[in-house]
Amino acid sequence: MLTDKSVKSVSEEYTQAELSRTFMKTILVLAQNPELPNAIRSALESHPYRIIHRPDIDEAEPLLKHGALDVCLLDADQPQVQAMWTIEKLRELGPKLPVLVFTTTRSPEWEETAYLRGVSQILTKPVRGRLLHSFLERLSTPVRNAPSARRLATTGPITPASAALNQEFPRWMESLQKVAALLPHAYSVPSLLQAVLPSLRRSLAVHRIVVFLRQPLALEAGSAIQAEGRRLHSIAALGVSPKVLEHFELSLDNGLGACLGGRVGILRRNSEQLVGNTTAEQEMDVLGVESIVSLMEGEVMLGLIGFSEKINGEMLDQETVEALFFLGEHLAQAIKQIWANERVVRNHGMMADILRELNSACVVVGRDLRILHANKAAQTLFLAPADRQTELTYSDLPQTLCNRVYQVLKTGNAAASFKYRPSENPGRLFQVSIIPFQGKDMLLPVSALLMMEDQTQSEQLKRLEIEAANLRLVRTMADRLAHEIGNALVPVSTHQQLLATRHKDPEFRASLETALASSVKRIARLVNQMVLLAQDRPVAMQRLPIVLLIEEGFREAQRHLPIQTATLKQSNESTSATVFGDHDALKHALAEVFINALQANPAEAKVAIRTYEHTEENGNRTLKIEIMDTGEGFLSETAGQATEAFFTTRSVGLGLGLTVTRKVIENHQGKLEIIPSEGNRGGFVVISLPLEGAP
């Protein structure tokens, strides 16, 4: 027990220690390498400074939060973005802490930003002792309160009366206060109980202590394993044989658990709740305890803790048991926090396992630009083979990705997926996504997930597939063209064989002239189709009256398909409407539609045209050309295929007519629509072209 003299001696020693700490400046040096801290120690060796080295701000956070520092020296020879993040974190943890920055190269723009963020001074390496000491002397305003003054103001002057009060204060209560102070710092329930129970047992001088808890997973899972969640299992015990507790458990539905599960927080051997409760009395006898308190976290009972009588045979008094109940609340809060931490660790481990097994490179970057996780694919991608045993750092990422990640962390907005090719290996292609992880009620994300999916192989397969499709198209086109040109050359070849013997026959010469004209027209049409399919834009642009263009297209169709009964009926709401485009291309496109219309019903080849101006939803003015024939029209199954290359429902022809039309119309920023036939309406095609002067 402390006497007045010993209390005074301890107080004086404590005050002197605190005062010495107050007058000696404590300097925190944040540097990943020890070169800068060693240089500062050598430069300030003759001055009363206490220098603490930490590699990063995470390890220095406890010092910053408790105000144990006078000044911070930061090594800025790292990525400028990371250095700026460190400065922001220092300002957040220590708003009044002076910050001096050491750097090798200086940038006016970066220095301006650093000063605006609260940096006191920027110094250039190497360290100059006199200059540094001068700056440190100027920073004379204390940042942290003197612990001695704060501690003495809290405890008050030590007097004989207060010393006597301390002597009367129960020793076990002091132990409980010390134990309660340690509870928030525990990270394992067994370790926590191993540290708490022996001290508690000695303080109370009891023979036995036993602790029962519910299963944390059962509490989280809810009704899925509700029965398991109502059982209490032995988690720790002192003075009780392990064999007794090996197959022994309690329940919230009967016995001690049922008695404590209601509003009762304390059970004594003589409590009225135990009268007639044979199960509860038997459980107390098996455990050898006389007092039990519940471990309550809010309104949820996590478990219970039982105490035997003292080693001198006396029972614990009521005041002590009540104090133990309130200690049990602190213990329950600590256990609940430990369970929460374990759940976070489990979730983190599960997420790490998932990310590790992914073939895509996954990197989780914290708000302070630290790499929180990088899977094996990311290590392989960003690190050289000799460095893959080391941890991936933010500076190992390419600058392009660093900038994108920084923007996501700074703004909280997810970056749109984009393609990325490494500069050192442009043959590889990645699809990159950056996803922010934003906590509840937080304006900015706490971390960001960088995912890089290797699409090199799929891109190569896609390119090979396109090349194969092009080769198939070329083969089909060559086959169809050879067949069509061969058909056109048959009558010419036949007449050429008879030319030597029948060249003087007038009838033969007339037949030869007809054959040559027909073959030339067919081959010329094929040539025009190939030329127009190869063009990506109109060749010659001019103003074209739509009425005259339609008439020319119809005459061109009649030249290729001479049907004497063919008629064209125009219904033009605007006879002066004009379009701007390539005359030959548009005329050929219309002629292909008319040829298709005339072939639909050669016996009654009537084509009706309706033209009118139309305003689209986006405000653009277009000219609509509706072409109707008297044929059977297009079925809904074939309407979508009508404009595909080499698609035809006839036994003759190449099947490129409407394909060429669609290509020409789209080159003129227009649209070709094949409308399925309904009833006896016949064929129905709609062409849309921008009016002259329209956007």
Disulfide bonds with the S-S distance in Angstrom:
none
